[in-house]
Amino acid sequence: MEFSADRPTFFVNPDYRPMTGAAKPVIDPATLETVGAIAAAADGEIDAVLTAATKAQTAWKKLDAKSRARHLHAVANAIEAADFTRCAELMVREMGKP
């Protein structure tokens, strides 16, 4: 599953999960139009996210600095290589810019 502004999800490594709680609308402050929705996590979902984050941190802190740097450079390279047009459009609308 991939992120979609039209289908609210939340991320728990390594994937997006559908939400079980109600969606919260994202409002364009310039037009007051609903432009999307964000997932409202239930208590069990919050616990799952915290457990995954704790597990990831335990593994991350065991890595040496060079290994961490390699991972961070890989993330940066993926960000730079990706097409963020849709993401930029959503961010602009969320901020109420024309």
N, C-alpha and C positions, 0 to 999 in steps of 0.2 A: 504494500500500500504506500502511495506517495502522498505528500501534502497537497491538499486542495482547499482553497478558501470556501468552496461551496459544500465541503463535506468535513466538518470539524473533527479533528483527531488530536491525539497527544502522542508525544514521542517517548518511547521507552526502548533503550538500546536493544536491538538494532533496528527497530521498525516503528512505524506509526500504527497506533491502535485506535479503533473506533471508540468514541466516548459512550458512556452509559448515562451520564447526567444530561441535563438540558443544555442546549447551546445558548451562548450569550451573544447578542448581536454586536457587530462592529459598525459604528455609525460614522458616516462622513460628516465632520463638523461643519463643513461649508454648505451642505445641502440637507443635512439631517436625514439623508437616505441611508438605509441599511445596505452595506456593501459586502457583508460577509458575516461569518460567525466564528466564535472561538469555542473550544471545548471547555465545558465545566466539569472538572474531575470530581468523582465521588471519593469518599474516604479510602476505600480499598485501592483505587487507582493511584491516589497520592502515596499510599504505602508502597505500592509496586514501584513507583518512580523513585522514591527515596531508597528502597532496597537496591535497585539497579545502580543508582548513583554511588551508594556506599561501596558496592561490589567493584564498580569501575575505579573508584578512587583507591581502593586497596591494591588493585593491579597496577594502576598508574604510578603510585608512589614507589613501587618496586623497580621501575625502569630507571636506567641511568640517564643523565642529561642528554647525551647524544641520541639515544633512542627516542626520548620525548621530542627532541628537536626534529627528528625525521618525521614523526607522526604529525607534528604541527605544520611542518613544511608541506607535507602531503595534503593536509586540509587546506592550507593557503593556496596551493596549486589547483586543487579541485574547485575552490571558490573562484579563482581567477579564470579558469577554463570554462566555467558554466555560463549559461545565458540567464541573466537575472532580470530580464525585461519584465516578466510577469510579477516577480517579487517587488521590483521598483514601482510598478504601477499600483500594486496593492498598498505599499507603504505611502505613496503620494496621496492616494485616496483616503487612507486612514488619517493622515495629517490634515486633510481638508484643503489640499492644494489643487488648483485646476489642472 
